[in-house]
Amino acid sequence: MKIRSEYRLREMVGEQVAVAPGEAETAAPTRILALNASARALWNLFRGREFSAQQVAEALTERYDVSPESARSDARKRIGQLVPCGIIES
């Protein structure tokens, strides 16, 4: 899977957000997703390249004091939320 290329990281009102501009031709709205510190770290690590849920889990265990099982569960959960939103393409 991969973070979709049209999303860009921006700062808005002191918050880091992922933004995909809307499309005037189709009247699609601009999409914005606020990112917490761990989400920003993962964004920076995996932006522009293919990755798996296992790689996300490994990055979480390297960066935070979390068990491998918890990291795998968190990675699957978050990816499961982002794929339907269209931020991650599989």
C-alpha positions as CSV (number, residue, x, y, z in Angstrom):
1,M,0.0,0.0,0.0
2,K,1.0,3.6,-0.4
3,I,0.0,7.1,0.7
4,R,-1.8,8.7,-2.3
5,S,0.5,11.2,-4.0
6,E,-2.1,14.1,-4.1
7,Y,-2.0,14.4,-0.3
8,R,0.4,17.0,1.1
9,L,1.4,17.8,4.7
10,R,0.5,21.3,5.7
11,E,0.3,23.4,8.9
12,M,-3.1,24.9,9.6
13,V,-3.8,26.8,12.8
14,G,-0.8,25.2,14.5
15,E,-1.9,21.7,13.5
16,Q,-0.2,19.4,11.0
17,V,-2.8,18.1,8.5
18,A,-2.8,16.0,5.3
19,V,-4.6,17.8,2.6
20,A,-5.9,16.7,-0.8
21,P,-7.2,19.5,-2.9
22,G,-10.7,19.2,-4.3
23,E,-11.4,18.9,-8.0
24,A,-13.4,21.7,-9.6
25,E,-14.4,19.5,-12.6
26,T,-16.2,17.0,-10.4
27,A,-17.1,19.3,-7.5
28,A,-15.1,17.0,-5.2
29,P,-14.4,18.7,-1.8
30,T,-11.0,19.4,-0.4
31,R,-10.1,16.6,2.0
32,I,-8.3,17.4,5.2
33,L,-7.1,15.0,8.0
34,A,-5.5,16.1,11.2
35,L,-2.3,14.2,12.1
36,N,-1.0,13.6,15.7
37,A,2.7,13.3,16.4
38,S,2.9,9.5,15.7
39,A,0.9,9.8,12.5
40,R,3.2,12.6,11.3
41,A,6.2,10.4,12.1
42,L,4.7,7.5,10.1
43,W,3.8,9.9,7.3
44,N,7.3,11.2,7.0
45,L,8.7,7.7,7.1
46,F,6.5,6.1,4.5
47,R,5.5,9.0,2.2
48,G,6.4,8.2,-1.4
49,R,7.0,4.5,-1.0
50,E,5.2,1.2,-0.7
51,F,4.7,-0.2,2.8
52,S,2.9,-3.0,4.7
53,A,1.1,-3.1,8.0
54,Q,4.0,-5.1,9.4
55,Q,6.4,-2.3,8.5
56,V,4.2,0.3,10.2
57,A,4.0,-1.9,13.3
58,E,7.8,-2.3,13.3
59,A,8.2,1.5,13.1
60,L,5.9,2.0,16.0
61,T,7.8,-0.5,18.2
62,E,11.1,1.2,17.3
63,R,9.8,4.7,18.1
64,Y,7.5,4.0,21.1
65,D,7.4,1.8,24.1
66,V,4.7,-0.5,22.8
67,S,4.5,-4.3,22.4
68,P,4.7,-5.8,19.0
69,E,1.2,-7.2,19.4
70,S,-0.2,-3.8,20.3
71,A,1.7,-2.1,17.4
72,R,0.3,-4.6,14.9
73,S,-3.2,-4.1,16.2
74,D,-2.8,-0.3,16.1
75,A,-1.3,-0.4,12.6
76,R,-4.1,-2.6,11.2
77,K,-6.8,-0.4,12.8
78,R,-5.4,2.9,11.5
79,I,-4.8,1.5,8.0
80,G,-8.3,0.2,8.1
81,Q,-9.6,3.7,8.8
82,L,-7.4,5.4,6.1
83,V,-8.0,3.1,3.2
84,P,-11.8,3.8,3.0
85,C,-11.0,7.6,3.3
86,G,-8.9,7.3,0.2
87,I,-5.6,8.5,1.8
88,I,-3.9,5.1,1.4
89,E,-4.2,3.1,-1.8
90,S,-3.6,-0.6,-1.6
